[in-house]
């Protein structure tokens, strides 16, 4: 008993001190699902606007007024722009255009474009996005416009383009770049070009070239508004920040008072109602810093941009009281429920809610823009419609002395319908209860606050202590940070058949929903804490095959493009990859639960896929694997290892189900393949990238399941040879993925490190991942694809695959 108490005290100590020298690339604040996800990308909470994980502004603002003096502790004021020439996301506009190379002076004001076609922006090759369809290589666009005034202190080109673009104003080139952007950028217009704008007629001319992939063009002009009067706001002094599995905690000095601010998203894996409830707690506790009492008011604001895709959509807002809560809400007027799908998108349907219990003289309103001085001097009436509005709540704490005075705010989102699943719109899990309303969820969340905090505290300590025991304190910090990111990249639902669906979005990759090779690296976290959630990640793929909607002899890659899950949209399959992934994960569930009942329900599918692997998996033909960014590869030794392990997993499950002959047959096949694999890719001191060898190498992370599941397929010398080789090839920020490039995947490094036979080698491989997360200049939710030489992200961010960091903990659980 004393030993247990000591461990608890030790874990508490770690929880208290670990935030002091750990610097996450981004700090989770509000984390629920791929749409309701808000982060701080600076070490000081009040140094920048808070962001959606895609990088779009999703502004939260927090102020405290102490004896009449105002301090800002949360967020920053949005970059404000005034429209001079609207882009198409604000208002449709007509242009002249041609797809045939024009005369040299096509960009000048005097050019006659009368024989050009007429079209309405935006231009795109995607019929769903285009007002004018553009499918050729080049596009030239001219837009004439009138200006009543040209007195702009600063002018910006508002531009979204795909791909290479050059932009002119009145014949003067103001911007040129190669590449593309999936969002609108605000680019300063050179002063010389700005000064040549005229009162009256002007011309914007653009040439864009579609070099690969999609095509898009839209542009406008914006200006900065005149500087507002000084609101006399001081910055609160941030003293510390701590990140644990369910919370991010800040401490501030605000003049004569101290403020503790805690964001809690209670994503508890064994409580589906809490996991699904789209409500984050923002708790403030204020204490006097001296012996006196001080008059204190708190302000919290949430931008209505959180309920829009681009922020330029008109929203409707309102305020009311319900079930003991003061509530202010907003959502788009259009409410295009489930009408958009894609990667770099935000939700533009449903409603954002900011709420507080009816106490502390709560006052709420909706403002057009944000001003600190106005925050505590309430406007006479709230706005009901507009763009870029701010939902505001003010709490008067009265006199605050040495005893902490607390205020609870709740921020929530009701998405109405969350996903379309094989042509049926599904509600989030929490909405499946009879009579469920967001008002009731807000009220229940407030009422249950203390109990929820206790549950979160227990889980936080459990996760951290388990991670410290498995891999050390740095490893534990990584796991605590990765937890919310992984869970919040999913949405929890119930299928029409009543099954759990826990569907991921392939964030900043291609936007697919329920991608199997995203589920696969994510799986250790869910196997560790609740295998039912992993079943929820597999159920849709099994249904897709077993319903006959997917009739191939291998597993599908995905169910569609988020949030539309009507069937695979990825351009090609990954036959060995996905069949191996599904089979391995089914076996891992059997190991976690101590029985193969789940596998038995899907035995026909697993048998089909395993037979495919027996036939095609050992020496794979030219195809993609999960590392598809590296391109197609034939005879991929790591992909072959996946097939071998999956066949061994099938044998393991057959044994658990009492299918003795089947178990013996497939286990023998897997062991024979493993022996041949070892010979065919042996390069002396390591094993090659492909069976062609040629002095290549790669991380054989797929073999880790042989160790974790105790299959006994590969001899110990394979592990020892590979780990020794890897240790000699590390870069400052990690082990490269393979010999072709210096980039890596941090989830795979943690799997590879788990293959090590001792803690020393595990930490040697894992520590550079900690260095990357702690030092990278890429300030976004953890990127799992980064350069090992510089520590900069290559691509991907906020993906669920960081759940793979938990592989070391899973190994310890399965093999204590």
Buried (B, 14 or more C-beta within 10 A) or exposed (E): EEEEEEBEEEBBEBBEEBBEEBEBBBBBBBBBBBBBBBBBBBEBBBEBBBBBBBBBBBBBBBBBBBEEBBBBBBBBBBEEBEBBBBBBBBEEBEBBBBEEEBEEEBBBBEBEBEEBEEBBBBBBBBEEBBBBEBEEEBBBBBBBBEBEEBEBEEBBBBBBBBBBBBBBBBBBEBBEBEEBBBEBEBBEBBEEBBEBBEEEEBBBBBBBBBEEEEBBBBBBBBBBEEEEEEBEBEBBBBEEBBBBBBBBBBBBBBBBBBBBBBBBBBBBBEBBBBBBBBBBBBBBBBBBBEEEBBBBBBBBBBBBBBBBBBBBBEBBBBBEEBBEBBBBBBBBEBBEBBEBBBBBBBBBBBBBBBBBBBEBEBBBBBBEBBBBEBBBEBEEEBBEEBBBBBBBBBBBBEEBBEEBBBBBBBBBBBBBBBBBBBEEEBBBBBBBEEEBEBBBBBBBBBBBBEEBBEBBBEBBBEBBBBBBBBBBBBBBBBBBBBBBBBBBBBBBBBBEEEBBBBBBBBBBBBBBBBBBBBBBBBBBBBBBBBBBBBBBBBBBBBBBBEEEBBEBEBBBBBBBBBBBBBBBBBEEBBBBBBBBBBBBBBBBBBBBBEBBEBBBBBBEBBBBBBBBBBEBBBBBEEBBBBBBBBEEBEBBBBBBBBBBBBBBBBBBBBBBBEBEEBBEBBBEBBBBBBBBBBEBBBBEEBBBBBBEBEEBBBBBBBBBBBBBBEBBBBEEEBBBBBBEBBBEEBBEBBBBBBBBEBBBBBBBBBBBBBBBEEEEBBBBBBBBBBBBBBEBEBBBBBBBBBBBEBBBBBEBBBBBBBBBBBBBBBBBBBEE
